[in-house]
């Protein structure tokens, strides 16, 4: 990407989009196009076309999505499917129509089958049933990958896709019911610490294994891919290491400074038993993440305190 290029970051107020904006600014890009959801409803086809027609972006990062944890995904199933399909359909289609030079679509590790072999290789896509609790979101993200591939096949568009592992970091969602596991734990432990609670409840039995990547590491990978990767095959983005939810809870407890005990509620769903990304393709390019998990949790907790305390 040329430093003078017009770069549209869709979803710039979210955790991923804001991290991409920080990375672009740090790298010297100054012509960054952003719109809030109030200014531009990405589900509105006519509004998105008008934006492309007026602004003519050279490059597009599709970081906009309706996201949430297990409860939100399982409760708002229709919204997760409709909203995400609408957002990505509009952004990808009009990127073709208005001759965007390159587009990066961001998906999710939930695209893989629930019981796929570990670690998750890009080749495992569509090889088995999905995790039921977030199937609508996963279906939308799979459609986004296939849409980028189809526009590449039919029109020659340089549209690429990246599938991040579980993310956390600045501007995360800490909602008590609709957030992902790591920010939810940060909030739970902080509130328990402040309120003097002696016990914190953790959903499930603590056995599921999850991989976590700091949002700014993902943003660095996105810029790297946008500048260096032009293949049809989507790319996993992660750190290549996982941790059990039980051990993660203990680590967050340590960082936050909560001194009480943990109680695992086995009546609540565990979700997928394990989700570790195979990042061999990405690491072969020379890219590596730089933020270790405990360091990242400390940075995320600092962000939480700045925003909510």
Helices and strands as residue ranges (DSSP letters): E 7-10, H 15-26, E 32-33, H 45-55, E 59-62, H 70-75, H 77-97, E 102-106, G 109-111, G 122-124, G 132-134, H 135-155, E 159-164, E 166-168, H 181-195, E 199-203, E 209-210, E 212-214, H 215-228, E 235-237, E 243-244, H 245-256, E 261-265, E 274-275, H 280-284, H 293-308
